């Protein structure tokens, strides 16, 4: 999985929380929403930009 984000997310969400959300067995759309929600719940002091892509290995 590829995750690109601005500091509006990375400065507000701890690494532990980030990994917990990314490792959950939920669809990528739910992970995206959960990360944005976590940043907002932590104060959301800056713009939050997040791009996530699921990369499947080529066989």
For each residue, the residues with C-beta under 8 A, 3 or more apart:
1: 22 28 52 53 54 55
2: 51 52 53 55
3: 22 50 51 52
4: 50 51 52
5: 8 9 10 35 48 49 50 51
6: 9 10 46 47 48 49 50
7: 10 11 46
8: 5 11 12 39 44 45 46 47 48 49
9: 5 6 12 13 35 36 39 48 49 50
10: 5 6 7 13 18
11: 7 8 45 46
12: 8 9 38 39 42 43 44 45 46 48
13: 9 10 17 18 35 38 39 42
14: 17 18
15: 18 19
16: 19 20
17: 13 14 20 21 38
18: 10 13 14 15 21 22 35
19: 15 16 22 23
20: 16 17 23 24
21: 17 18 24 31 34 35 38
22: 1 3 18 19 31
23: 19 20
24: 20 21 30 31 34
25:
26: 30 31 34
27: 30 31
28: 1 31 32 52 54
29: 32 33
30: 24 26 27 33 34
31: 21 22 24 26 27 28 34 35 52
32: 28 29 35 36 50 52
33: 29 30 36 37
34: 21 24 26 30 31 37 38
35: 5 9 13 18 21 31 32 38 39 50
36: 9 32 33 39 40 48 50
37: 33 34 40 41
38: 12 13 17 21 34 35 41 42
39: 8 9 12 13 35 36 42 44 48
40: 36 37 43 44 48
41: 37 38 44
42: 12 13 38 39
43: 12 40
44: 8 12 39 40 41 48
45: 8 11 12
46: 6 7 8 11 12
47: 6 8
48: 5 6 8 9 12 36 39 40 44
49: 5 6 8 9
50: 3 4 5 6 9 32 35 36
51: 2 3 4 5
52: 1 2 3 4 28 31 32
53: 1 2
54: 1 28
55: 1 2
56:
57:
58:
59:
